[in-house]
Amino acid sequence: MTVAVPALAQTTTAPAQTSPSAAQTAAPAGADPAQVAPAEAAAAQPATASQVAQVVDSQWATYDKDGNGSLSKAEFSEWMVALKAQTDPSAKAESADTKKWVGTAFAQADTDKSKSLSKSEVTGFLTAGQG
């Protein structure tokens, strides 16, 4: 089963179809995405694995609420729902579809089945399918 996630891209790149956008992840909460990424940047390519890793590293502390160096399902869910909501404003954390989507995404990202995610697991998940 494949989970579609908005593309992870630098603020100068456009979203692809498999991971969150760095323009979205790098933006402060409540920031206007139009102010973060200029309109002409929309035609750029997806982020590289290195760029994805930089965004994950820069945003990690925001979502690792307990500071233990890994993300619980709840912490991961908060991050993914925030990203999804930026590309799909109708996405709601409490909806059954969103909960199912996040659950599937977490299961795919948790490659070692530890019930928590490391930075490398999140980075790998967000870059999967980007060739």
All heavy atoms as an XYZ file, in Angstrom:
923
protein
N       0.848     -1.178      0.000
C       0.000      0.000      0.000
C       0.890      1.236      0.000
O       1.846      1.318      0.737
C      -0.892     -0.012      1.238
C      -1.714      1.236      1.368
S      -2.767      1.198      2.800
C      -4.212      0.510      2.089
N       0.589      2.203     -0.818
C       1.370      3.417     -0.937
C       0.604      4.568     -0.306
O      -0.607      4.660     -0.455
C       1.640      3.730     -2.414
O       2.345      2.630     -2.969
C       2.442      4.995     -2.581
N       1.323      5.432      0.382
C       0.715      6.607      0.987
C       1.196      7.829      0.233
O       2.394      8.031      0.083
C       1.122      6.736      2.474
C       0.588      8.020      3.053
C       0.621      5.552      3.249
N       0.298      8.621     -0.259
C       0.668      9.858     -0.943
C       0.809     10.962      0.089
O      -0.052     11.150      0.926
C      -0.385     10.222     -1.971
N       1.916     11.666      0.033
C       2.207     12.764      0.937
C       2.649     13.929      0.069
O       3.346     13.716     -0.912
C       3.349     12.386      1.916
C       3.585     13.473      2.934
C       3.061     11.082      2.610
N       2.299     15.176      0.395
C       2.788     16.303     -0.394
C       4.317     16.269     -0.479
O       4.968     15.761      0.418
C       2.315     17.530      0.379
C       1.215     17.035      1.249
C       1.500     15.579      1.515
N       4.906     16.811     -1.501
C       6.353     16.701     -1.751
C       7.180     17.534     -0.793
O       6.823     18.646     -0.459
C       6.662     17.118     -3.167
N       8.329     16.996     -0.406
C       9.274     17.734      0.422
C      10.231     18.434     -0.503
O      10.989     17.800     -1.210
C      10.037     16.779      1.356
C      10.976     17.461      2.336
C      10.216     18.487      3.166
C      11.614     16.465      3.251
N      10.179     19.748     -0.517
C      11.014     20.526     -1.414
C      11.482     21.775     -0.702
O      10.823     22.253      0.204
C      10.208     20.911     -2.652
N      12.615     22.281     -1.110
C      13.114     23.520     -0.537
C      12.171     24.643     -0.919
O      11.365     24.507     -1.833
C      14.517     23.824     -1.062
C      15.564     22.927     -0.477
C      15.816     23.201      0.989
O      14.948     23.591      1.762
N      17.023     22.981      1.409
N      12.303     25.785     -0.270
C      11.419     26.902     -0.563
C      11.565     27.344     -2.007
O      10.703     28.028     -2.521
C      11.703     28.100      0.370
O      13.070     28.456      0.230
C      11.350     27.773      1.794
N      12.618     26.938     -2.684
C      12.800     27.308     -4.077
C      12.390     26.187     -5.018
O      12.668     26.245     -6.194
C      14.264     27.676     -4.351
O      15.084     26.553     -4.017
C      14.676     28.895     -3.562
N      11.750     25.148     -4.498
C      11.327     24.054     -5.352
C       9.832     23.816     -5.208
O       9.220     24.188     -4.227
C      12.081     22.755     -5.019
O      11.812     22.410     -3.681
C      13.568     22.916     -5.240
N       9.271     23.140     -6.180
C       7.844     22.847     -6.168
C       7.593     21.488     -5.536
O       8.445     20.615     -5.600
C       7.306     22.850     -7.591
N       6.417     21.291     -4.957
C       6.083     20.001     -4.373
C       6.009     18.894     -5.423
O       5.541     19.122     -6.518
C       4.704     20.226     -3.754
C       4.571     21.697     -3.602
C       5.415     22.291     -4.699
N       6.494     17.708     -5.075
C       6.283     16.515     -5.888
C       5.074     15.821     -5.287
O       4.324     16.436     -4.556
C       7.519     15.629     -5.885
N       4.921     14.512     -5.452
C       3.709     13.892     -4.961
C       3.908     12.918     -3.827
O       2.960     12.310     -3.397
C       3.003     13.182     -6.114
C       2.527     14.164     -7.158
C       1.660     13.496     -8.193
O       1.454     12.293     -8.160
N       1.152     14.273     -9.105
N       5.101     12.752     -3.291
C       5.263     11.724     -2.281
C       5.664     12.219     -0.906
O       5.637     11.452      0.035
C       6.300     10.672     -2.720
O       7.522     11.330     -3.001
C       5.825      9.916     -3.934
N       6.082     13.454     -0.742
C       6.496     13.904      0.569
C       6.198     15.378      0.798
O       5.933     16.101     -0.131
C       7.969     13.627      0.807
O       8.654     13.357     -0.347
N       6.234     15.843      2.072
C       5.891     17.216      2.406
C       6.853     18.243      1.822
O       7.997     17.954      1.582
C       5.959     17.238      3.930
C       5.792     15.828      4.315
C       6.396     15.007      3.216
N       6.394     19.451      1.637
C       7.191     20.521      1.060
C       8.015     21.227      2.119
O       7.522     21.601      3.160
C       6.254     21.520      0.391
O       6.896     22.738      0.152
N       9.290     21.428      1.825
C      10.163     22.147      2.746
C       9.685     23.570      2.912
O       9.850     24.165      3.961
C      11.605     22.137      2.256
N       9.099     24.115      1.869
C       8.518     25.442      2.010
C       7.475     25.395      3.098
O       7.331     26.319      3.884
C       7.879     25.886      0.694
N       6.771     24.285      3.179
C       5.764     24.124      4.216
C       6.418     23.803      5.546
O       6.045     24.345      6.572
C       4.811     23.001      3.830
C       4.043     23.329      2.573
C       3.443     22.099      1.941
O       3.744     20.980      2.319
N       2.589     22.305      0.969
N       7.393     22.903      5.561
C       7.997     22.504      6.820
C       8.865     23.606      7.399
O       9.017     23.708      8.600
C       8.837     21.221      6.668
O       9.838     21.436      5.687
C       7.974     20.039      6.314
N       9.456     24.440      6.543
C      10.337     25.484      7.030
C       9.570     26.722      7.470
O      10.112     27.553      8.171
C      11.352     25.864      5.954
N       8.330     26.858      7.075
C       7.538     28.024      7.421
C       7.107     27.968      8.876
O       6.717     26.924      9.367
C       6.308     28.109      6.533
N       7.195     29.089      9.583
C       6.701     29.111     10.956
C       5.206     28.823     10.970
O       4.508     29.108      9.996
C       6.976     30.548     11.414
C       7.861     31.161     10.387
C       7.736     30.346      9.136
N       4.719     28.303     12.063
C       3.292     28.005     12.185
C       2.489     29.255     11.892
O       2.793     30.333     12.386
C       2.984     27.492     13.584
N       1.492     29.114     11.040
C       0.642     30.235     10.699
C       1.205     31.151      9.631
O       0.569     32.121      9.253
N       2.415     30.871      9.127
C       3.011     31.726      8.103
C       2.282     31.544      6.785
O       1.796     30.473      6.481
C       4.486     31.382      7.926
N       2.233     32.597      6.007
C       1.614     32.543      4.690
C       2.600     31.892      3.729
O       3.666     32.438      3.480
C       1.274     33.964      4.232
C       0.647     34.014      2.851
O       0.464     32.950      2.225
O       0.336     35.136      2.411
N       2.280     30.695      3.173
C       3.204     30.019      2.267
C       3.609     30.890      1.085
O       4.698     30.765      0.570
C       2.429     28.790      1.801
C       1.409     28.548      2.857
C       1.076     29.906      3.411
N       2.760     31.811      0.658
C       3.098     32.687     -0.455
C       4.263     33.603     -0.102
O       5.013     34.031     -0.967
C       1.883     33.511     -0.858
N       4.420     33.909      1.176
C       5.533     34.740      1.605
C       6.804     33.922      1.751
O       7.896     34.464      1.698
C       5.220     35.412      2.941
C       4.096     36.417      2.824
C       3.713     36.988      4.170
O       4.039     36.432      5.214
N       3.016     38.095      4.164
N       6.676     32.625      1.923
C       7.824     31.751      2.113
C       8.443     31.371      0.775
O       9.648     31.361      0.626
C       7.422     30.479      2.889
C       8.591     29.540      3.022
C       6.893     30.868      4.254
N       7.631     31.061     -0.217
C       8.130     30.625     -1.512
C       7.539     31.512     -2.613
O       6.343     31.567     -2.772
C       7.744     29.174     -1.769
N       8.396     32.192     -3.380
C       7.886     33.031     -4.459
C       7.151     32.205     -5.507
O       7.476     31.048     -5.737
C       9.141     33.666     -5.060
C      10.282     33.249     -4.212
C       9.815     32.233     -3.241
N       6.191     32.824     -6.183
C       5.380     32.120     -7.175
C       6.235     31.536     -8.290
O       5.976     30.438     -8.766
C       4.333     33.067     -7.747
N       7.284     32.231     -8.698
C       8.105     31.720     -9.788
C       8.882     30.470     -9.391
O       9.346     29.721    -10.244
C       9.060     32.791    -10.333
C      10.048     33.348     -9.336
C       9.506     34.535     -8.535
O       8.333     34.877     -8.668
O      10.286     35.099     -7.764
N       9.010     30.191     -8.119
C       9.718     28.995     -7.656
C       8.875     27.739     -7.843
O       9.381     26.636     -7.769
C      10.101     29.141     -6.188
N       7.596     27.901     -8.126
C       6.693     26.768     -8.241
C       7.059     25.812     -9.368
O       6.653     24.666     -9.366
C       5.260     27.250     -8.413
N       7.838     26.262    -10.343
C       8.187     25.406    -11.472
C       9.458     24.593    -11.227
O       9.897     23.877    -12.109
C       8.344     26.261    -12.719
N      10.070     24.677    -10.082
C      11.323     23.975     -9.794
C      11.086     22.489     -9.537
O       9.967     22.027     -9.499
C      12.010     24.618     -8.595
N      12.183     21.739     -9.326
C      12.106     20.291     -9.149
C      12.013     19.892     -7.675
O      12.300     20.693     -6.807
C      13.351     19.658     -9.757
C      13.372     19.780    -11.260
C      14.708     20.294    -11.755
O      15.712     20.172    -11.076
N      14.714     20.885    -12.919
N      11.665     18.608     -7.425
C      11.589     18.107     -6.044
C      12.939     18.210     -5.336
O      13.984     18.228     -5.967
C      11.189     16.640     -6.209
C      10.578     16.563     -7.563
C      11.268     17.609     -8.392
N      12.885     18.248     -4.033
C      14.088     18.344     -3.210
C      14.936     17.082     -3.328
O      14.423     15.992     -3.553
C      13.696     18.559     -1.755
N      16.227     17.260     -3.144
C      17.131     16.117     -3.100
C      17.051     15.480     -1.719
O      16.529     16.081     -0.773
C      18.580     16.567     -3.345
O      18.978     17.417     -2.252
C      18.730     17.305     -4.671
N      17.595     14.282     -1.590
C      17.623     13.614     -0.286
C      18.357     14.475      0.737
O      17.964     14.542      1.907
C      18.268     12.239     -0.409
N      19.408     15.148      0.317
C      20.162     16.024      1.212
C      19.304     17.192      1.690
O      19.334     17.558      2.867
C      21.410     16.541      0.491
O      22.103     17.467      1.297
N      18.533     17.772      0.783
C      17.655     18.879      1.157
C      16.564     18.405      2.112
O      16.226     19.095      3.074
C      17.031     19.504     -0.090
C      18.036     20.246     -0.945
C      17.485     20.623     -2.304
O      16.710     19.869     -2.900
N      17.871     21.781     -2.802
N      16.016     17.227      1.849
C      15.001     16.658      2.729
C      15.589     16.472      4.123
O      14.978     16.840      5.129
C      14.455     15.326      2.170
C      13.566     14.636      3.190
C      13.705     15.564      0.875
N      16.798     15.914      4.189
C      17.457     15.690      5.477
C      17.663     17.002      6.229
O      17.480     17.059      7.451
C      18.788     14.976      5.273
N      18.016     18.065      5.510
C      18.209     19.371      6.151
C      16.905     19.889      6.739
O      16.881     20.426      7.849
C      18.761     20.385      5.144
C      20.194     20.142      4.760
C      20.665     21.075      3.647
O      19.879     21.806      3.044
N      21.948     21.045      3.372
N      15.814     19.727      6.005
C      14.512     20.194      6.497
C      14.080     19.371      7.704
O      13.619     19.918      8.706
C      13.449     20.155      5.379
C      12.061     20.425      5.940
C      13.789     21.164      4.301
N      14.225     18.045      7.613
C      13.866     17.189      8.750
C      14.684     17.613      9.969
O      14.137     17.777     11.068
C      14.067     15.695      8.422
C      13.967     14.842      9.680
C      13.053     15.237      7.384
N      15.977     17.820      9.778
C      16.840     18.219     10.893
C      16.408     19.564     11.479
O      16.339     19.723     12.694
C      18.293     18.274     10.423
C      19.259     18.349     11.581
O      19.134     17.537     12.526
O      20.146     19.233     11.563
N      16.067     20.514     10.609
C      15.697     21.843     11.106
C      14.329     21.858     11.799
O      14.100     22.663     12.689
C      15.729     22.871      9.977
O      14.667     22.669      9.074
N      13.433     20.955     11.411
C      12.092     20.931     11.990
C      11.923     19.918     13.114
O      10.904     19.917     13.800
C      11.065     20.631     10.891
C      10.947     21.738      9.873
C      10.390     22.999     10.492
O       9.299     22.997     11.045
N      11.142     24.077     10.426
N      12.893     19.046     13.293
C      12.776     17.926     14.232
C      12.337     18.373     15.622
O      11.391     17.823     16.188
C      14.094     17.165     14.302
C      13.964     15.893     15.064
C      14.282     15.684     16.374
C      13.456     14.649     14.567
N      14.009     14.383     16.721
C      13.503     13.735     15.624
C      12.968     14.232     13.341
C      13.078     12.420     15.489
C      12.550     12.927     13.208
C      12.605     12.035     14.277
N      13.017     19.349     16.197
C      12.727     19.768     17.577
C      11.304     20.303     17.736
O      10.709     20.179     18.811
C      13.732     20.818     18.029
N      10.747     20.852     16.674
C       9.379     21.363     16.727
C       8.389     20.245     17.018
O       7.408     20.441     17.724
C       9.018     22.036     15.383
O       9.944     23.094     15.144
C       7.605     22.580     15.394
N       8.658     19.063     16.477
C       7.710     17.952     16.607
C       8.134     16.889     17.605
O       7.297     16.111     18.056
C       7.426     17.349     15.216
C       6.740     18.379     14.364
C       7.436     19.146     13.445
C       5.388     18.656     14.546
C       6.805     20.132     12.700
C       4.749     19.640     13.818
C       5.458     20.384     12.892
O       4.824     21.364     12.169
N       9.404     16.842     17.979
C       9.873     15.913     19.016
C       9.601     16.586     20.365
O      10.502     17.070     21.042
C      11.360     15.599     18.833
C      11.894     14.609     19.859
O      11.082     13.939     20.541
O      13.127     14.508     19.992
N       8.327     16.625     20.729
C       7.865     17.388     21.896
C       8.551     16.980     23.199
O       8.834     17.809     24.045
C       6.347     17.247     22.069
C       5.543     17.710     20.885
C       5.586     19.194     20.719
C       4.603     19.600     19.626
N       4.743     20.964     19.223
N       8.817     15.678     23.364
C       9.435     15.237     24.613
C      10.964     15.256     24.544
O      11.636     14.955     25.527
C       8.926     13.854     25.026
C       9.207     12.779     23.992
O       9.957     13.026     23.025
O       8.654     11.668     24.159
N      11.515     15.618     23.385
C      12.960     15.765     23.248
C      13.747     14.476     23.386
O      14.942     14.518     23.673
N      13.112     13.327     23.151
C      13.814     12.057     23.341
C      14.565     11.578     22.101
O      15.162     10.506     22.100
C      12.845     10.974     23.822
C      11.851     10.547     22.752
O      11.725     11.175     21.702
N      11.118      9.483     23.049
N      14.541     12.372     21.024
C      15.289     12.017     19.825
C      14.544     11.124     18.855
O      15.095     10.718     17.837
N      13.298     10.790     19.169
C      12.479     10.009     18.239
C      11.059     10.558     18.282
O      10.678     11.259     19.213
C      12.494      8.524     18.601
O      11.903      8.316     19.864
N      10.304     10.222     17.239
C       8.917     10.688     17.175
C       7.965      9.548     17.495
O       8.049      8.470     16.900
C       8.575     11.211     15.777
C       9.333     12.427     15.267
C       8.813     12.842     13.893
C       9.234     13.591     16.235
N       7.062      9.809     18.408
C       5.967      8.871     18.669
C       4.978      8.994     17.518
O       5.066      9.907     16.689
C       5.271      9.232     19.976
O       4.617     10.491     19.837
N       4.008      8.102     17.484
C       2.990      8.187     16.441
C       2.249      9.523     16.542
O       1.941     10.146     15.522
C       2.011      7.016     16.541
C       1.040      6.957     15.394
C       0.208      5.691     15.425
C      -0.720      5.623     14.230
N      -1.500      4.392     14.217
N       1.965      9.978     17.754
C       1.255     11.246     17.944
C       2.088     12.426     17.443
O       1.563     13.341     16.795
C       0.887     11.440     19.409
N       3.397     12.420     17.734
C       4.273     13.501     17.279
C       4.369     13.505     15.748
O       4.279     14.555     15.108
C       5.666     13.361     17.898
C       5.686     13.626     19.395
C       6.973     13.198     20.081
O       7.647     12.250     19.610
O       7.310     13.814     21.119
N       4.558     12.323     15.162
C       4.620     12.185     13.710
C       3.302     12.638     13.085
O       3.292     13.355     12.083
C       4.922     10.725     13.351
C       4.926     10.430     11.869
C       6.014     10.789     11.080
C       3.866      9.767     11.278
C       6.029     10.499      9.722
C       3.871      9.473      9.913
C       4.958      9.843      9.131
N       2.204     12.240     13.689
C       0.881     12.602     13.189
C       0.713     14.113     13.144
O       0.217     14.664     12.154
C      -0.197     11.972     14.066
O      -1.474     12.376     13.634
N       1.123     14.791     14.199
C       1.000     16.247     14.240
C       1.755     16.882     13.071
O       1.250     17.790     12.404
C       1.537     16.788     15.568
C       1.417     18.289     15.690
C       1.971     18.838     16.990
O       2.225     18.072     17.933
O       2.149     20.070     17.045
N       2.964     16.399     12.801
C       3.788     16.935     11.717
C       3.135     16.669     10.359
O       2.993     17.563      9.534
C       5.167     16.311     11.780
C       6.253     17.000     11.007
C       6.124     18.025     10.101
C       7.637     16.713     11.075
N       7.351     18.375      9.606
C       8.301     17.593     10.191
C       8.393     15.798     11.793
C       9.683     17.569     10.013
C       9.763     15.782     11.610
C      10.411     16.659     10.740
N       2.729     15.440     10.135
C       2.158     15.084      8.831
C       0.821     15.786      8.587
O       0.544     16.236      7.480
C       1.994     13.566      8.706
C       3.308     12.803      8.672
S       4.419     13.277      7.324
C       5.700     14.160      8.232
N      -0.005     15.909      9.622
C      -1.286     16.600      9.467
C      -1.038     18.080      9.168
O      -1.715     18.669      8.313
C      -2.193     16.411     10.701
C      -3.403     17.329     10.661
C      -2.629     14.947     10.799
N      -0.063     18.687      9.832
C       0.262     20.087      9.559
C       0.707     20.262      8.108
O       0.301     21.217      7.431
C       1.358     20.575     10.507
N       1.513     19.347      7.615
C       1.965     19.418      6.224
C       0.814     19.191      5.249
O       0.667     19.914      4.271
C       3.067     18.392      5.974
C       4.383     18.649      6.704
C       5.319     17.480      6.528
C       5.015     19.937      6.217
N       0.024     18.193      5.519
C      -1.103     17.872      4.642
C      -2.094     19.037      4.605
O      -2.609     19.387      3.540
C      -1.795     16.595      5.104
C      -2.885     16.108      4.155
C      -3.392     14.754      4.580
C      -4.507     14.264      3.714
N      -4.048     13.641      2.485
N      -2.337     19.656      5.729
C      -3.285     20.765      5.809
C      -2.816     21.967      4.988
O      -3.647     22.740      4.496
C      -3.518     21.173      7.253
N      -1.514     22.119      4.810
C      -1.008     23.235      4.016
C      -1.281     23.045      2.531
O      -1.427     24.014      1.801
C       0.479     23.442      4.277
C       0.722     24.006      5.658
C       2.180     24.280      5.933
O       3.004     24.256      5.035
N       2.500     24.537      7.175
N      -1.349     21.809      2.066
C      -1.649     21.561      0.657
C      -3.118     21.192      0.452
O      -3.613     21.249     -0.655
C      -0.767     20.443      0.074
O      -0.952     19.256      0.832
C       0.694     20.853      0.074
N      -3.782     20.791      1.530
C      -5.202     20.435      1.476
C      -5.874     21.010      2.720
O      -5.975     20.336      3.743
C      -5.365     18.907      1.439
C      -6.820     18.464      1.421
O      -7.731     19.329      1.310
O      -7.053     17.250      1.537
N      -6.308     22.277      2.648
C      -6.895     22.938      3.821
C      -8.101     22.212      4.411
O      -8.445     22.429      5.566
C      -7.294     24.316      3.298
C      -6.433     24.538      2.100
C      -6.220     23.172      1.501
N      -8.715     21.317      3.645
C      -9.862     20.584      4.171
C      -9.434     19.410      5.054
O     -10.268     18.798      5.721
C     -10.745     20.084      3.030
O     -10.068     19.106      2.264
N      -8.145     19.082      5.072
C      -7.642     17.968      5.891
C      -7.801     18.306      7.374
O      -7.387     19.375      7.818
C      -6.187     17.687      5.578
N      -8.399     17.404      8.106
C      -8.625     17.589      9.541
C      -8.034     16.406     10.293
O      -8.257     15.250      9.927
C     -10.117     17.687      9.863
C     -10.826     18.801      9.113
C     -10.394     20.161      9.598
C     -11.118     21.251      8.848
N     -10.314     22.399      8.557
N      -7.284     16.679     11.360
C      -6.614     15.637     12.133
C      -7.590     14.606     12.673
O      -7.258     13.421     12.778
C      -5.823     16.258     13.286
N      -8.793     15.030     12.988
C      -9.754     14.122     13.608
C     -10.556     13.284     12.609
O     -11.284     12.382     13.001
C     -10.704     14.889     14.533
C     -11.571     15.925     13.850
C     -10.896     17.273     13.590
O      -9.736     17.486     13.981
O     -11.549     18.122     12.960
N     -10.407     13.551     11.307
C     -11.193     12.795     10.324
C     -10.679     11.355     10.211
O      -9.489     11.081     10.365
C     -11.159     13.464      8.949
O      -9.979     13.138      8.261
N     -11.585     10.447      9.941
C     -11.232      9.028      9.807
C     -10.236      8.820      8.676
O      -9.283      8.039      8.822
C     -12.487      8.194      9.578
N     -10.417      9.511      7.555
C      -9.495      9.371      6.430
C      -8.089      9.821      6.800
O      -7.112      9.173      6.451
C      -9.985     10.165      5.217
C     -11.156      9.511      4.510
O     -11.407      8.301      4.740
O     -11.825     10.207      3.727
N      -7.982     10.957      7.501
C      -6.669     11.468      7.896
C      -6.004     10.521      8.892
O      -4.815     10.226      8.772
C      -6.783     12.886      8.484
O      -7.329     13.750      7.474
C      -5.435     13.413      8.937
N      -6.777     10.024      9.858
C      -6.216      9.074     10.835
C      -5.712      7.816     10.144
O      -4.631      7.305     10.482
C      -7.250      8.725     11.901
C      -7.513      9.859     12.869
C      -8.566      9.479     13.885
C      -8.817     10.628     14.848
N      -9.808     10.287     15.855
N      -6.461      7.322      9.176
C      -6.046      6.133      8.436
C      -4.774      6.426      7.639
O      -3.832      5.636      7.640
C      -7.166      5.679      7.502
C      -6.832      4.438      6.708
C      -7.989      4.011      5.824
C      -7.616      2.794      4.989
N      -8.712      2.403      4.103
N      -4.740      7.577      6.973
C      -3.582      7.987      6.183
C      -2.327      8.089      7.062
O      -1.278      7.566      6.712
C      -3.904      9.323      5.501
C      -2.760      9.941      4.771
C      -2.276      9.590      3.548
C      -1.951     11.028      5.221
N      -1.211     10.392      3.222
C      -0.999     11.282      4.229
C      -1.949     11.809      6.374
C      -0.041     12.294      4.344
C      -0.999     12.816      6.494
C      -0.058     13.038      5.488
N      -2.461      8.749      8.211
C      -1.319      8.907      9.114
C      -0.876      7.550      9.659
O       0.325      7.275      9.746
C      -1.637      9.889     10.266
C      -0.581      9.835     11.351
C      -1.770     11.303      9.734
N      -1.815      6.697     10.013
C      -1.466      5.369     10.516
C      -0.676      4.561      9.501
O       0.324      3.908      9.833
N      -1.113      4.620      8.255
C      -0.410      3.909      7.188
C       0.971      4.516      6.964
O       1.960      3.799      6.795
C      -1.235      3.949      5.884
O      -2.508      3.350      6.138
C      -0.547      3.205      4.761
N       1.046      5.845      6.963
C       2.331      6.531      6.784
C       3.300      6.158      7.910
O       4.470      5.871      7.663
C       2.120      8.045      6.747
N       2.812      6.148      9.150
C       3.666      5.805     10.289
C       4.181      4.374     10.146
O       5.368      4.110     10.350
C       2.905      5.976     11.609
C       3.772      5.766     12.817
C       4.529      6.803     13.332
C       3.849      4.531     13.443
C       5.340      6.615     14.440
C       4.656      4.334     14.550
C       5.399      5.378     15.061
N       3.302      3.456      9.780
C       3.705      2.057      9.619
C       4.766      1.915      8.535
O       5.725      1.142      8.694
C       2.486      1.198      9.293
N       4.633      2.652      7.444
C       5.633      2.600      6.385
C       6.951      3.213      6.832
O       8.019      2.709      6.494
C       5.140      3.336      5.134
C       4.085      2.585      4.382
C       3.644      3.330      3.123
O       3.930      4.506      2.936
N       2.938      2.624      2.266
N       6.885      4.303      7.563
C       8.101      4.987      8.002
C       8.842      4.212      9.087
O      10.075      4.251      9.158
C       7.752      6.385      8.517
N       8.124      3.469      9.924
C       8.722      2.739     11.055
C       9.357      1.427     10.564
O       8.864      0.341     10.843
C       7.654      2.467     12.118
C       8.231      1.889     13.397
O       9.459      1.940     13.595
O       7.428      1.375     14.201
N      10.456      1.566      9.860
C      11.079      0.405      9.225
C      11.613     -0.618     10.219
O      11.680     -1.802      9.909
C      12.205      0.833      8.268
O      13.171      1.602      8.981
C      11.631      1.651      7.109
N      12.000     -0.176     11.413
C      12.507     -1.135     12.409
C      11.415     -1.624     13.357
O      11.675     -2.380     14.280
C      13.690     -0.555     13.187
C      13.317      0.628     14.075
O      12.123      1.010     14.150
O      14.237      1.200     14.692
N      10.182     -1.178     13.135
C       9.002     -1.586     13.913
C       9.162     -1.345     15.416
O       8.656     -2.087     16.245
C       8.649     -3.062     13.646
C       8.488     -3.386     12.177
C       7.427     -2.514     11.533
C       7.296     -2.803     10.041
N       6.790     -1.672      9.288
N       9.823     -0.231     15.756
C      10.053      0.124     17.160
C       8.910      0.941     17.757
O       8.965      1.297     18.927
C      11.352      0.921     17.281
O      11.214      2.172     16.614
N       7.920      1.286     16.955
C       6.782      2.109     17.378
C       7.190      3.555     17.654
O       6.497      4.302     18.337
C       6.052      1.509     18.584
C       5.650      0.061     18.380
C       4.167     -0.103     18.438
C       3.787     -1.563     18.433
N       3.471     -2.099     17.162
N       8.365      3.952     17.134
C       8.812      5.340     17.157
C       9.691      5.540     15.928
O      10.178      4.574     15.348
C       9.572      5.673     18.436
O      10.783      4.954     18.497
N       9.862      6.799     15.540
C      10.620      7.092     14.325
C      11.878      7.887     14.620
O      11.843      8.884     15.339
C       9.750      7.885     13.341
C       8.440      7.238     12.905
C       7.669      8.166     11.995
C       8.709      5.907     12.225
N      12.973      7.448     14.008
C      14.227      8.193     14.073
C      14.245      9.223     12.951
O      13.424      9.164     12.026
C      15.408      7.234     13.896
O      15.382      6.686     12.584
N      15.198     10.160     13.010
C      15.335     11.128     11.924
C      15.579     10.410     10.603
O      15.031     10.796      9.571
C      16.500     12.084     12.191
C      16.187     13.204     13.135
C      17.362     14.164     13.221
C      17.142     15.191     14.288
N      18.265     16.128     14.402
N      16.397      9.371     10.626
C      16.699      8.678      9.372
C      15.462      7.974      8.816
O      15.274      7.921      7.597
C      17.871      7.705      9.530
O      17.550      6.670     10.426
N      14.606      7.449      9.678
C      13.369      6.824      9.195
C      12.439      7.867      8.566
O      11.848      7.621      7.517
C      12.641      6.098     10.325
C      13.287      4.789     10.718
C      12.620      4.124     11.903
O      12.335      4.814     12.911
O      12.385      2.904     11.816
N      12.301      9.019      9.204
C      11.445     10.075      8.668
C      12.015     10.574      7.346
O      11.291     10.709      6.361
C      11.272     11.235      9.681
C      10.552     12.422      9.046
C      10.520     10.761     10.911
N      13.322     10.802      7.298
C      13.965     11.263      6.068
C      13.784     10.232      4.960
O      13.428     10.578      3.834
C      15.457     11.544      6.305
O      15.580     12.540      7.330
C      16.136     12.029      5.042
N      13.996      8.966      5.274
C      13.822      7.907      4.289
C      12.393      7.843      3.781
O      12.144      7.682      2.579
N      11.435      7.973      4.676
C      10.027      7.957      4.292
C       9.705      9.125      3.363
O       9.024      8.956      2.350
C       9.148      8.017      5.541
C       7.682      8.214      5.227
C       6.931      7.180      4.689
C       7.057      9.421      5.469
C       5.579      7.360      4.394
C       5.722      9.606      5.186
C       4.972      8.577      4.642
N      10.184     10.318      3.707
C       9.869     11.499      2.929
C      10.574     11.534      1.579
O      10.133     12.242      0.678
C      10.199     12.772      3.728
C       9.345     12.968      4.990
C       9.829     14.186      5.755
C       7.874     13.082      4.642
N      11.655     10.803      1.431
C      12.365     10.769      0.151
C      12.025      9.548     -0.677
O      12.425      9.447     -1.832
C      13.892     10.827      0.348
O      14.312      9.759      1.170
C      14.318     12.162      0.928
N      11.290      8.596     -0.122
C      10.918      7.370     -0.856
C      10.152      7.740     -2.123
O       9.294      8.607     -2.097
C      10.065      6.462      0.027
N      10.491      7.073     -3.209
C       9.805      7.290     -4.449
C      10.292      8.503     -5.236
O       9.740      8.841     -6.268
N      11.345      9.154     -4.776
C      11.871     10.305     -5.487
C      13.027      9.949     -6.405
O      13.838     10.781     -6.735
C      12.335     11.394     -4.508
C      11.193     12.125     -3.870
C      11.654     13.349     -3.123
O      12.800     13.747     -3.194
N      10.748     13.971     -2.411
N      13.122      8.688     -6.774
C      14.140      8.284     -7.745
C      15.488      8.424     -7.328
O      16.378      8.795     -6.984
